[in-house]
Amino acid sequence: MSDFGPVQMRSPVLTVRRVDAYYAITVVAPGIAERFRSGQFVSVSVGGEHSGMLLRRPFAIHDVKPDYGGTVEFLFSVRGPGTTWLSERRSRDLLDLVGPLGRPFPLPRDPVNCVLAGGGSGSAPLFPLAQALRRRGCRVDFVLGAASADRVFSAITARRVAETATFTTDDGSFGVRGRVTDALGGVIEDARSDVVYACGPMPMLREVTAVAAAHGIPVQVSVEETMACGTGICMSCVIPVVGDDGITRMVRSCVDGPVFRGERVRFDDVGTIPFDALGAPGWKARADKDGIADREAG
C-alpha cells in the first residue's frame, strides 16, 4: 500500500467533548495522522460489531497532532442513531476508521492572501488548512457563519490563527446578522484576497463561488454531499462537474473531491444528471452532432 493511501484502523478513543452544538472525538490513529493533508476526511463505522447500521459515516478531520502517538480529531452533530451512538463513546472505546480519504485542498506555491469561508460544522476542515497556509507564509482571513451563536465553530481559535476573523449568524446572536456571503465581499476587498477556500452547505458554496467570481479570484470548495462508502464504490455522492475539456461528468465527491474548483461545479444541477453530462440519455447523439464524442474517445 502507498505511504500516502488510506488505511483502516481500529483506533482507541482518547476524548469525547462537547463543543457548543457539536461533538468532537479525538482518536489515536498514527497511520491516518501521518498521511493526512488538509481537506481530507475519515469514514467511521458506527453502531458496534453487531449493529444493523451497515454504512460508514464520513467526517471531516478537524485537527491532527503528533502527541500520544498520532491523534486525529473530527467534529459532528447528532442527527440520527449513528451519530447518537458516536456521541456516547468514551475513552478507550475502539472505533473502526478508514482514512484519510478524498482529495485535499491544493496549497498555493507562493505566499498569497487567502480568505477561508465556512458554514456551521463545515468550518472544521478549514482550521488545519489555515495552519498549512500560514506555514507557507500566506495571509489568512476567516469568514465563519451559522444559524446561531452555538453553531459558530471555534471562534477563539479562528481569531488566534487568522489575520482577521468575521462571524455571521442568521439570528444575529453572534457577530453580524446575516450570511457568510453577506460579509465575504467586504473581507475580500479589505484583505486584497487572492483566493477563497470554502466548506459548508451546497447553497452557501454556490453563493461563495458567485462572490469570488464577481471579484475575479479563484475559489476552492469542499462539498458537503452525502456519502455512503467513502471509497468511490457506491456512486451515491456523484455531482456534475465540468472538466478541463468543457465536458460535464458525474464525478464522485468522495474520491474526485470533496475539494473542487468552485466554478467547475454545476451547483444548480446537483441532485440531477444534466442532459449534457457525459453518459446522460441522448448524450451520444448530441455529442456526435457537435463532434465531441470523437474528442472524448481520443
Backbone bond lengths (Angstrom), bond angles and torsions (degrees), N, CA, C in turn:
res aa  C-N    CA-C-N  psi(-1)  N-CA   C-N-CA  omega(-1)  CA-C   N-CA-C  phi
1 M - - - 1.459 - - 1.524 109.93 -
2 S 1.324 116.29 142.58 1.456 121.33 178.84 1.515 110.58 -61.98
3 D 1.337 114.89 145.82 1.454 119.51 177.42 1.513 111.58 -63.32
4 F 1.347 117.06 -18.63 1.449 119.92 -176.59 1.522 112.25 -109.32
5 G 1.325 117.70 3.41 1.458 120.60 178.81 1.519 111.39 -82.59
6 P 1.339 116.44 169.35 1.465 119.59 179.43 1.518 111.97 -71.64
7 V 1.318 115.14 156.69 1.458 121.80 176.55 1.525 108.42 -130.88
8 Q 1.320 115.44 155.49 1.461 120.88 173.37 1.520 108.00 -104.80
9 M 1.336 116.05 132.19 1.455 120.48 -176.06 1.523 110.34 -139.23
10 R 1.311 115.53 147.06 1.469 121.27 165.97 1.524 105.97 -98.31
11 S 1.318 114.84 104.96 1.466 120.90 -168.29 1.520 111.32 -109.69
12 P 1.330 117.27 131.39 1.468 119.57 176.88 1.526 111.56 -72.57
13 V 1.320 114.68 139.87 1.463 121.01 175.87 1.523 108.94 -74.00
14 L 1.319 115.61 131.61 1.463 120.54 176.02 1.523 110.00 -92.73
15 T 1.335 116.24 -52.22 1.465 120.49 179.08 1.524 110.09 -145.01
16 V 1.312 115.70 151.84 1.462 123.87 167.75 1.513 106.19 -127.24
17 R 1.325 116.68 120.20 1.468 118.68 -177.07 1.518 110.33 -132.05
18 R 1.310 114.27 150.22 1.457 120.83 176.36 1.519 107.99 -89.77
19 V 1.318 116.63 130.38 1.463 122.72 178.07 1.527 106.69 -124.34
20 D 1.340 115.66 91.58 1.464 121.68 -176.07 1.536 109.27 54.15
21 A 1.329 117.60 -117.70 1.468 120.13 -176.47 1.524 112.54 -83.76
22 Y 1.323 117.79 0.26 1.462 121.25 -172.44 1.530 111.65 -118.33
23 Y 1.329 114.20 170.20 1.455 122.40 170.17 1.525 108.03 -118.42
24 A 1.331 115.28 145.02 1.463 121.11 175.22 1.523 108.14 -125.70
25 I 1.318 116.81 126.63 1.460 122.38 177.90 1.520 108.52 -113.20
26 T 1.316 115.15 130.40 1.463 121.36 174.39 1.519 108.54 -110.15
27 V 1.334 116.38 127.35 1.458 121.89 179.54 1.520 109.43 -121.79
28 V 1.323 115.22 154.31 1.465 120.97 174.42 1.521 107.13 -87.64
29 A 1.340 115.45 109.43 1.467 120.57 -175.70 1.523 109.39 -146.80
30 P 1.349 117.03 73.17 1.466 119.80 -175.16 1.518 113.59 -60.02
31 G 1.333 118.06 -34.94 1.456 120.43 -179.20 1.520 112.38 -64.41
32 I 1.326 116.32 -33.66 1.458 120.76 178.00 1.519 110.13 -80.69
33 A 1.334 116.11 -42.00 1.465 120.58 -177.66 1.527 111.77 -59.56
34 E 1.314 117.81 -40.43 1.463 120.03 -175.19 1.516 112.46 -75.39
35 R 1.336 117.71 -19.10 1.459 121.79 -179.95 1.530 112.90 -96.60
36 F 1.311 116.99 -13.43 1.467 121.85 -170.55 1.522 113.78 -65.04
37 R 1.344 114.74 138.58 1.458 122.60 168.16 1.530 107.95 -129.86
38 S 1.320 116.53 149.04 1.457 121.83 -171.58 1.526 111.95 -55.55
39 G 1.330 115.68 129.72 1.448 121.82 179.57 1.514 113.75 105.43
40 Q 1.326 117.20 -11.72 1.459 120.03 -179.77 1.532 110.39 -82.73
41 F 1.344 115.58 167.84 1.457 120.23 -174.55 1.525 110.77 -137.68
42 V 1.332 115.28 170.56 1.464 121.89 174.36 1.520 108.93 -116.36
43 S 1.314 115.70 152.29 1.455 122.36 175.72 1.524 107.29 -114.19
44 V 1.330 116.22 123.07 1.465 121.39 -167.88 1.522 110.49 -116.72
45 S 1.322 116.20 131.90 1.457 121.65 173.46 1.529 109.24 -77.25
46 V 1.321 116.76 133.94 1.467 120.38 -177.19 1.525 110.53 -121.56
47 G 1.330 115.21 157.28 1.455 121.37 173.47 1.508 116.44 94.72
48 G 1.323 117.90 -11.18 1.457 119.34 -179.92 1.520 112.52 90.20
49 E 1.325 115.94 174.11 1.460 122.18 -171.67 1.523 113.33 -63.35
50 H 1.313 118.05 -29.55 1.457 120.43 -174.77 1.525 111.78 -108.67
51 S 1.310 116.32 20.22 1.455 120.60 -177.38 1.526 111.97 -78.13
52 G 1.326 115.69 150.96 1.449 121.01 173.65 1.518 112.39 -86.21
53 M 1.340 117.06 -2.15 1.473 120.75 177.91 1.523 108.17 -82.89
54 L 1.309 116.22 94.81 1.462 121.67 -170.96 1.526 112.85 -79.70
55 L 1.315 117.69 -31.04 1.460 120.50 -173.95 1.521 111.69 -83.28
56 R 1.328 114.48 140.34 1.460 119.83 174.64 1.523 109.88 -74.69
57 R 1.318 116.45 165.41 1.456 122.43 177.96 1.531 108.45 -116.52
58 P 1.342 117.82 129.83 1.466 120.36 178.57 1.527 111.44 -86.80
59 F 1.332 116.40 138.35 1.465 121.37 178.11 1.525 109.37 -139.05
60 A 1.322 115.55 132.81 1.460 120.46 177.16 1.529 109.76 -67.14
61 I 1.313 115.75 140.99 1.469 120.82 177.42 1.513 108.42 -81.18
62 H 1.331 115.01 124.55 1.459 120.70 -177.13 1.518 112.83 -95.03
63 D 1.329 116.54 -32.46 1.467 118.78 -175.28 1.522 109.45 -154.40
64 V 1.320 115.06 144.94 1.463 121.83 176.15 1.519 107.71 -134.25
65 K 1.323 116.15 131.85 1.466 120.65 179.50 1.531 109.49 -133.98
66 P 1.338 116.41 146.57 1.463 119.57 177.60 1.533 112.83 -77.57
67 D 1.336 117.00 -11.72 1.464 120.45 -177.87 1.527 111.12 -62.62
68 Y 1.293 116.28 156.93 1.464 123.34 177.62 1.528 112.19 56.80
69 G 1.300 116.57 27.99 1.450 120.24 177.48 1.515 114.85 85.98
70 G 1.318 117.73 7.14 1.470 121.66 178.44 1.516 111.32 110.70
71 T 1.340 117.50 100.99 1.458 120.39 -177.21 1.527 111.09 -114.59
72 V 1.318 114.30 152.39 1.464 122.86 178.74 1.523 107.72 -130.01
73 E 1.337 116.13 132.37 1.459 120.36 177.34 1.524 109.76 -117.31
74 F 1.325 116.58 135.65 1.455 120.78 173.92 1.521 109.90 -130.74
75 L 1.320 114.90 154.13 1.459 123.91 -172.21 1.524 109.50 -113.18
76 F 1.335 117.31 147.19 1.466 119.49 176.81 1.528 110.94 -159.04
77 S 1.317 114.85 160.05 1.465 123.02 170.64 1.521 108.45 -103.87
78 V 1.319 117.12 149.87 1.459 120.89 174.63 1.524 108.27 -80.80
79 R 1.339 115.97 115.31 1.467 120.88 -176.39 1.520 113.38 -126.75
80 G 1.316 118.11 -13.82 1.453 120.79 -177.63 1.514 110.10 -168.45
81 P 1.338 117.63 -169.01 1.473 120.35 -176.66 1.527 113.87 -62.56
82 G 1.338 117.12 -33.63 1.467 119.25 -179.25 1.513 112.62 -67.01
83 T 1.323 116.75 -49.36 1.469 119.85 179.88 1.533 111.15 -73.50
84 T 1.336 117.62 -26.75 1.473 119.53 173.39 1.521 109.51 -63.20
85 W 1.330 115.81 -44.82 1.473 120.33 177.88 1.524 110.59 -59.90
86 L 1.314 117.31 -43.17 1.463 120.48 178.99 1.522 111.64 -61.25
87 S 1.331 116.87 -41.31 1.461 120.47 -177.56 1.521 112.10 -65.45
88 E 1.324 116.85 -18.25 1.468 121.54 -178.75 1.524 112.76 -93.92
89 R 1.331 118.02 1.72 1.463 120.30 178.12 1.535 109.75 -68.20
90 R 1.310 114.27 155.80 1.463 121.14 -179.59 1.527 110.31 -131.21
91 S 1.298 116.05 166.71 1.457 121.56 179.74 1.527 110.96 -52.71
92 R 1.317 115.81 134.59 1.461 126.47 178.84 1.528 114.09 82.93
93 D 1.332 117.90 -8.77 1.463 118.43 170.29 1.528 108.48 -61.94
94 L 1.323 116.61 153.07 1.462 120.78 179.68 1.531 110.18 -102.39
95 L 1.326 115.59 137.61 1.458 121.97 173.78 1.522 109.05 -119.27
96 D 1.323 115.81 139.87 1.457 122.44 177.45 1.528 107.87 -92.72
97 L 1.339 117.49 111.43 1.450 123.06 -176.36 1.528 111.16 -119.78
98 V 1.325 115.96 148.50 1.453 122.95 167.66 1.525 107.11 -122.96
99 G 1.332 116.52 130.40 1.460 118.55 179.52 1.524 110.82 173.23
100 P 1.304 117.73 177.89 1.463 124.60 -7.09 1.527 110.38 -76.40
101 L 1.323 116.07 144.43 1.448 122.48 -176.24 1.530 110.70 -115.56
102 G 1.314 115.48 156.22 1.454 120.63 172.05 1.511 115.13 90.28
103 R 1.328 113.72 167.48 1.460 122.32 179.04 1.525 108.98 -84.81
104 P 1.319 118.90 126.20 1.468 121.45 -177.18 1.524 112.27 -79.46
105 F 1.320 115.67 173.27 1.457 120.82 173.32 1.525 109.76 -67.27
106 P 1.325 118.47 131.75 1.466 119.77 173.22 1.519 109.92 -73.55
107 L 1.308 116.63 136.75 1.465 121.35 -178.90 1.523 109.97 -100.23
108 P 1.327 117.70 142.06 1.466 120.34 179.10 1.520 111.07 -66.78
109 R 1.332 115.95 147.20 1.462 120.14 179.53 1.521 111.67 -73.42
110 D 1.333 116.24 -33.25 1.467 121.36 -178.07 1.521 109.77 -116.81
111 P 1.340 117.70 157.94 1.463 120.18 177.62 1.530 111.44 -61.89
112 V 1.333 116.19 124.34 1.459 122.19 178.47 1.524 108.49 -137.00
113 N 1.321 115.89 171.27 1.461 121.15 178.79 1.525 109.14 -91.42
114 C 1.319 116.35 122.85 1.466 121.74 -173.99 1.527 110.23 -120.76
115 V 1.320 116.95 133.21 1.460 120.74 172.98 1.518 107.67 -111.90
116 L 1.328 115.80 130.70 1.462 123.10 -176.41 1.523 108.21 -109.91
117 A 1.331 116.85 119.50 1.456 122.40 -176.51 1.516 109.82 -114.76
118 G 1.330 116.54 126.43 1.452 120.46 -177.87 1.507 112.23 -136.69
119 G 1.334 115.65 148.75 1.450 121.50 177.70 1.511 111.45 -121.58
120 G 1.332 117.20 121.66 1.461 121.92 177.91 1.510 112.27 58.26
121 S 1.349 116.38 -136.09 1.469 120.30 179.99 1.516 111.46 -67.94
122 G 1.353 117.29 -13.69 1.455 120.57 175.76 1.510 113.38 -64.24
123 S 1.334 116.87 -12.17 1.463 119.98 177.52 1.522 112.22 -71.26
124 A 1.338 117.01 -21.53 1.468 120.98 -171.29 1.526 114.19 -53.24
125 P 1.347 120.63 -49.04 1.472 118.67 -176.87 1.518 113.98 -71.73
126 L 1.337 117.73 -9.09 1.459 119.77 -179.89 1.525 112.50 -76.41
127 F 1.327 117.60 -18.68 1.458 119.46 -176.70 1.528 112.88 -74.38
128 P 1.335 120.29 -46.69 1.473 117.61 172.65 1.524 111.96 -64.61
129 L 1.335 117.13 -30.17 1.463 120.12 175.26 1.519 110.57 -63.11
130 A 1.331 116.64 -43.95 1.467 120.33 179.40 1.522 110.89 -58.52
131 Q 1.319 116.75 -42.10 1.469 120.33 179.28 1.518 110.85 -64.42
132 A 1.348 116.94 -41.65 1.468 120.69 -179.95 1.527 110.69 -64.83
133 L 1.339 116.75 -39.91 1.460 120.22 179.01 1.520 111.40 -67.25
134 R 1.320 116.61 -40.17 1.462 119.87 179.14 1.527 110.71 -63.12
135 R 1.322 116.45 -37.50 1.472 119.35 179.02 1.520 111.32 -64.41
136 R 1.328 117.04 -23.47 1.474 121.41 178.15 1.519 112.05 -91.65
137 G 1.319 116.59 5.79 1.454 119.86 177.68 1.508 114.60 83.97
138 C 1.330 117.83 13.64 1.461 121.52 -179.19 1.526 111.22 -82.40
139 R 1.308 115.63 149.08 1.462 120.72 168.78 1.523 107.94 -80.44
140 V 1.331 116.16 138.42 1.458 121.75 -179.45 1.525 109.52 -124.41
141 D 1.325 116.21 128.76 1.463 122.79 172.31 1.524 108.24 -125.09
142 F 1.324 116.21 136.56 1.458 121.70 -179.82 1.525 110.97 -103.38
143 V 1.333 115.94 141.60 1.464 122.33 163.75 1.529 105.94 -130.20
144 L 1.329 116.10 108.55 1.460 121.28 -175.32 1.518 109.82 -119.63
145 G 1.325 116.13 136.13 1.454 120.09 -178.75 1.510 112.12 -138.90
146 A 1.329 114.83 163.78 1.454 121.47 178.45 1.522 108.47 -166.18
147 A 1.317 115.22 177.49 1.457 119.58 -179.70 1.524 111.83 -68.92
148 S 1.343 116.43 -38.10 1.460 121.23 -176.64 1.521 109.77 -149.32
149 A 1.326 115.97 171.91 1.469 121.59 -173.54 1.524 112.22 -57.85
150 D 1.337 118.02 -39.21 1.465 119.81 -176.12 1.524 113.09 -72.48
151 R 1.336 117.16 -7.41 1.466 121.04 179.25 1.524 113.08 -107.66
152 V 1.330 116.35 2.20 1.468 119.81 171.25 1.522 106.47 -83.36
153 F 1.313 116.05 114.46 1.457 119.76 -170.11 1.523 112.37 -86.90
154 S 1.332 116.08 127.94 1.465 124.80 167.20 1.527 113.71 55.13
155 A 1.332 115.94 52.33 1.465 120.70 -179.57 1.527 111.71 -62.41
156 I 1.326 117.43 -37.42 1.469 120.75 -178.17 1.525 110.36 -64.10
157 T 1.333 116.38 -44.74 1.463 119.82 178.77 1.521 110.80 -64.59
158 A 1.331 116.74 -39.67 1.462 120.10 179.45 1.520 110.58 -59.78
159 R 1.316 117.43 -42.63 1.470 120.80 179.01 1.528 111.12 -64.72
160 R 1.330 116.07 -33.11 1.461 120.03 -175.79 1.527 112.28 -75.41
161 V 1.342 117.37 -39.17 1.459 119.29 -172.21 1.530 113.12 -93.06
162 A 1.340 118.13 -15.88 1.454 120.46 -174.99 1.525 111.49 -107.34
163 E 1.326 115.02 160.06 1.458 120.59 175.17 1.523 109.84 -66.18
164 T 1.338 116.46 -44.83 1.461 122.41 173.29 1.517 108.53 -138.63
165 A 1.323 116.45 154.43 1.463 122.10 176.27 1.521 108.46 -136.37
166 T 1.326 116.10 121.54 1.457 122.90 179.72 1.519 108.36 -113.39
167 F 1.334 116.36 135.19 1.461 120.73 -176.78 1.524 110.06 -122.72
168 T 1.334 115.46 141.06 1.456 121.11 176.92 1.523 109.43 -130.71
169 T 1.315 116.65 146.05 1.462 122.06 173.11 1.524 108.87 -135.73
170 D 1.322 115.08 145.53 1.464 119.82 -179.88 1.525 111.44 -61.49
171 D 1.352 115.92 -36.37 1.468 119.01 -175.87 1.527 113.51 -97.51
172 G 1.334 117.16 1.66 1.455 120.14 178.91 1.510 115.04 74.87
173 S 1.349 118.18 13.69 1.467 121.09 -177.21 1.519 113.01 -76.77
174 F 1.332 117.43 -11.78 1.462 121.23 177.76 1.518 108.20 -155.31
175 G 1.310 116.40 135.55 1.458 119.81 179.20 1.517 111.52 68.28
176 V 1.322 115.48 -141.11 1.464 122.68 -176.81 1.523 109.60 -95.36
177 R 1.323 117.00 136.80 1.461 119.53 175.95 1.533 109.20 -69.10
178 G 1.321 115.91 130.31 1.458 119.78 178.82 1.513 110.89 138.57
179 R 1.312 115.05 -160.15 1.455 121.92 -176.94 1.527 110.56 -112.09
180 V 1.319 114.93 165.74 1.467 120.91 178.66 1.524 110.83 -53.86
181 T 1.325 115.43 -43.25 1.468 119.06 -175.17 1.524 112.54 -70.76
182 D 1.319 117.56 -18.44 1.466 119.70 175.74 1.526 111.03 -68.19
183 A 1.330 116.08 -31.39 1.469 120.65 -177.08 1.519 113.33 -99.68
184 L 1.324 117.11 -17.56 1.463 120.97 -170.42 1.522 112.84 -62.17
185 G 1.324 117.56 -44.87 1.457 120.35 -177.06 1.509 112.77 -59.08
186 G 1.327 116.48 -42.55 1.462 120.44 179.15 1.511 112.44 -64.16
187 V 1.347 116.88 -38.78 1.465 120.39 178.50 1.525 110.14 -66.56
188 I 1.338 117.11 -42.42 1.465 120.47 178.02 1.522 110.72 -57.23
189 E 1.315 115.94 -43.48 1.470 120.01 -178.72 1.522 111.84 -70.34
190 D 1.330 117.06 -44.22 1.474 120.03 -178.17 1.521 111.79 -66.70
191 A 1.318 116.54 -39.27 1.471 120.87 -176.52 1.528 112.29 -90.02
192 R 1.330 115.69 -4.55 1.469 120.39 -175.45 1.530 110.37 51.16
193 S 1.304 114.11 51.10 1.467 121.31 -174.62 1.522 111.64 -66.02
194 D 1.330 114.98 144.21 1.458 122.23 178.85 1.520 112.81 -101.05
195 V 1.340 116.98 -20.76 1.461 120.67 -175.90 1.525 108.74 -157.01
196 V 1.328 115.52 148.87 1.458 121.95 175.75 1.525 108.65 -113.76
197 Y 1.321 116.54 135.93 1.457 123.05 169.43 1.525 106.71 -116.42
198 A 1.332 117.43 135.56 1.458 119.53 -175.02 1.514 111.96 -143.51
199 C 1.330 114.66 148.11 1.454 121.80 174.04 1.523 107.90 -148.50
200 G 1.324 115.44 134.87 1.451 119.95 -178.66 1.511 110.52 163.42
201 P 1.324 117.45 -167.88 1.468 120.90 179.68 1.527 111.54 -60.79
202 M 1.318 116.31 152.87 1.460 120.98 -176.42 1.534 113.10 -57.00
203 P 1.343 120.21 -43.68 1.470 118.63 178.65 1.531 112.54 -59.82
204 M 1.343 116.45 -36.83 1.457 119.50 177.22 1.522 111.15 -65.72
205 L 1.327 116.79 -42.43 1.462 120.50 -179.21 1.525 111.39 -64.21
206 R 1.324 116.22 -37.09 1.460 119.72 177.08 1.526 110.44 -61.31
207 E 1.334 116.86 -44.42 1.460 120.83 -178.16 1.527 111.16 -71.41
208 V 1.338 117.50 -37.91 1.463 120.84 176.97 1.524 109.75 -61.20
209 T 1.330 116.38 -42.39 1.465 120.56 178.76 1.524 110.59 -60.89
210 A 1.315 116.75 -40.24 1.467 120.53 179.15 1.533 111.17 -65.79
211 V 1.324 117.81 -40.26 1.464 121.20 178.76 1.527 109.95 -64.79
212 A 1.339 116.93 -44.96 1.463 120.45 178.84 1.527 110.77 -60.77
213 A 1.344 116.44 -42.76 1.465 120.38 179.42 1.526 110.59 -62.48
214 A 1.333 117.03 -39.47 1.468 120.69 179.99 1.525 111.37 -64.02
215 H 1.320 116.99 -26.66 1.468 121.31 179.35 1.531 111.61 -98.29
216 G 1.325 116.93 2.81 1.457 120.93 174.96 1.510 115.36 69.99
217 I 1.345 117.35 29.42 1.469 119.60 179.49 1.526 109.71 -123.49
218 P 1.338 118.04 152.48 1.466 121.03 -179.19 1.519 111.72 -73.28
219 V 1.329 115.44 159.11 1.462 121.05 178.81 1.527 109.26 -138.78
220 Q 1.309 115.19 134.33 1.461 122.53 173.71 1.521 107.72 -109.21
221 V 1.332 116.87 125.08 1.460 120.80 -177.39 1.518 110.48 -117.46
222 S 1.326 115.55 140.21 1.458 121.46 172.64 1.518 106.46 -104.80
223 V 1.340 116.55 110.64 1.456 120.54 -170.83 1.527 110.98 -78.59
224 E 1.324 114.86 145.89 1.455 121.35 173.92 1.525 107.88 -103.14
225 E 1.308 115.54 84.76 1.458 121.26 -179.55 1.529 108.13 -115.84
226 T 1.337 117.02 140.16 1.456 121.69 -178.20 1.524 110.80 -59.85
227 M 1.334 116.05 127.86 1.460 121.85 -179.76 1.521 108.94 -122.69
228 A 1.329 115.51 137.66 1.460 119.73 179.40 1.524 112.22 -101.52
229 C 1.352 116.33 -50.35 1.471 118.38 -176.25 1.522 112.16 -97.95
230 G 1.326 116.71 -34.53 1.459 120.57 -179.02 1.511 114.44 80.21
231 T 1.329 117.77 -1.45 1.463 120.92 -175.77 1.526 113.17 -123.38
232 G 1.332 118.12 8.60 1.458 120.88 174.62 1.502 115.67 89.53
233 I 1.331 118.44 6.88 1.463 120.56 -175.01 1.528 112.62 -87.63
234 C 1.331 117.27 -42.09 1.463 119.69 -167.40 1.524 113.68 -84.58
235 M 1.331 118.55 -18.31 1.463 123.18 177.35 1.529 112.90 65.13
236 S 1.321 118.46 23.18 1.468 120.42 -178.56 1.519 112.98 -84.34
237 C 1.332 117.86 -11.70 1.463 120.58 -172.96 1.522 112.20 -112.88
238 V 1.341 117.26 25.21 1.457 119.14 -175.90 1.532 111.11 -73.51
239 I 1.334 115.48 143.20 1.457 122.41 175.34 1.525 108.33 -137.07
240 P 1.336 118.19 154.68 1.467 120.30 -179.71 1.530 111.80 -81.91
241 V 1.329 115.71 123.05 1.461 121.67 -178.38 1.526 108.36 -131.83
242 V 1.315 116.05 137.05 1.463 121.81 -179.88 1.525 109.24 -85.62
243 G 1.329 116.87 128.67 1.458 121.73 -179.22 1.519 112.46 -83.84
244 D 1.332 116.23 177.59 1.467 121.41 178.60 1.527 111.69 -61.13
245 D 1.340 116.27 -24.49 1.467 120.60 -178.72 1.527 112.71 -89.30
246 G 1.342 116.57 3.54 1.454 119.79 179.27 1.509 114.87 85.58
247 I 1.329 117.45 -1.17 1.464 121.91 -179.09 1.529 109.46 -92.02
248 T 1.337 116.05 133.68 1.460 121.26 176.76 1.520 109.98 -82.70
249 R 1.319 115.76 131.24 1.461 121.56 176.36 1.521 109.13 -126.55
250 M 1.326 115.78 149.75 1.453 120.99 173.21 1.528 107.02 -85.84
251 V 1.332 116.20 106.88 1.465 120.82 -174.55 1.523 110.07 -109.87
252 R 1.307 115.26 156.68 1.467 121.30 -176.68 1.530 109.79 -88.25
253 S 1.331 115.41 124.21 1.463 120.09 -178.90 1.520 111.87 -62.67
254 C 1.333 117.09 -31.21 1.456 119.58 -172.23 1.521 113.37 -76.11
255 V 1.338 118.54 -30.72 1.464 119.91 -178.46 1.530 112.74 -114.44
256 D 1.328 117.68 -35.84 1.466 120.48 175.88 1.530 110.08 -82.19
257 G 1.298 117.68 -19.49 1.462 126.09 175.35 1.515 107.37 -123.52
258 P 1.339 118.52 -152.53 1.456 125.81 13.65 1.532 114.77 -79.41
259 V 1.352 117.15 -2.54 1.462 119.82 -177.46 1.527 109.89 -94.79
260 F 1.325 115.27 128.11 1.464 122.16 177.53 1.525 109.29 -136.06
261 R 1.311 115.84 160.92 1.458 119.89 168.81 1.523 107.59 -70.23
262 G 1.319 116.44 125.38 1.449 120.49 -171.89 1.511 113.86 -56.97
263 E 1.345 116.33 -40.16 1.462 119.15 -176.13 1.525 112.16 -70.87
264 R 1.325 117.76 -12.10 1.465 120.57 179.72 1.541 112.20 -90.06
265 V 1.325 117.24 -17.15 1.465 120.70 -178.97 1.528 109.30 -83.16
266 R 1.317 116.77 127.70 1.466 121.08 178.01 1.529 108.39 -88.45
267 F 1.326 115.53 79.25 1.463 121.24 -173.22 1.524 112.43 -58.70
268 D 1.319 117.68 -37.20 1.462 120.38 -178.01 1.519 112.22 -67.48
269 D 1.346 117.13 -17.68 1.462 121.18 -177.89 1.524 113.10 -107.86
270 V 1.348 117.42 5.27 1.469 120.18 178.05 1.527 108.97 -61.95
271 G 1.330 116.55 134.01 1.453 121.36 -176.82 1.516 112.92 95.57
272 T 1.345 117.07 -3.99 1.457 121.99 177.92 1.531 108.76 -130.70
273 I 1.312 115.92 171.48 1.466 121.91 169.51 1.524 106.27 -108.86
274 P 1.327 118.79 104.65 1.467 120.03 -178.51 1.526 111.39 -56.78
275 F 1.328 116.31 147.57 1.471 120.84 -176.11 1.525 111.73 -60.60
276 D 1.345 117.15 -26.58 1.465 119.93 -176.91 1.524 113.05 -99.60
277 A 1.341 117.42 10.48 1.469 120.08 178.14 1.519 110.28 -75.17
278 L 1.336 115.74 146.84 1.456 121.30 178.55 1.527 109.81 -55.99
279 G 1.348 116.10 124.64 1.454 120.63 178.34 1.513 114.82 90.44
280 A 1.353 117.91 -6.79 1.460 120.15 178.30 1.518 109.77 -67.64
281 P 1.350 117.00 154.43 1.477 119.47 177.75 1.530 111.18 -53.34
282 G 1.326 115.46 127.08 1.453 119.59 179.37 1.507 114.47 86.06
283 W 1.363 117.42 -4.16 1.471 119.90 -176.83 1.525 111.37 -62.73
284 K 1.327 116.72 -42.34 1.470 120.18 -176.03 1.532 111.08 -59.26
285 A 1.337 116.00 -44.29 1.462 118.97 -179.16 1.524 111.12 -63.47
286 R 1.336 116.44 -42.90 1.463 119.63 179.30 1.521 110.77 -67.75
287 A 1.345 116.71 -38.08 1.457 120.60 -178.93 1.524 110.96 -66.94
288 D 1.348 116.91 -40.11 1.464 120.09 177.15 1.521 110.55 -60.45
289 K 1.311 115.04 -40.40 1.469 119.72 -179.14 1.527 110.98 -64.94
290 D 1.336 115.75 -38.73 1.467 119.90 -177.29 1.525 112.89 -91.22
291 G 1.335 118.12 -2.89 1.451 120.88 -178.91 1.499 114.51 76.52
292 I 1.343 116.60 18.09 1.451 119.83 -177.20 1.527 111.24 -83.94
293 A 1.332 117.05 -33.66 1.470 119.94 -174.54 1.516 111.34 -61.19
294 D 1.335 117.87 -41.12 1.466 120.41 179.22 1.523 110.38 -64.18
295 R 1.326 116.22 -39.49 1.467 120.30 179.43 1.523 110.95 -65.36
296 E 1.346 116.14 -39.99 1.460 120.31 178.38 1.511 111.16 -64.07
297 A 1.340 116.98 -42.59 1.467 121.07 -178.89 1.510 111.09 -66.28
298 G 1.330 116.80 -32.64 1.470 121.08 -178.91 1.488 112.29 -75.54
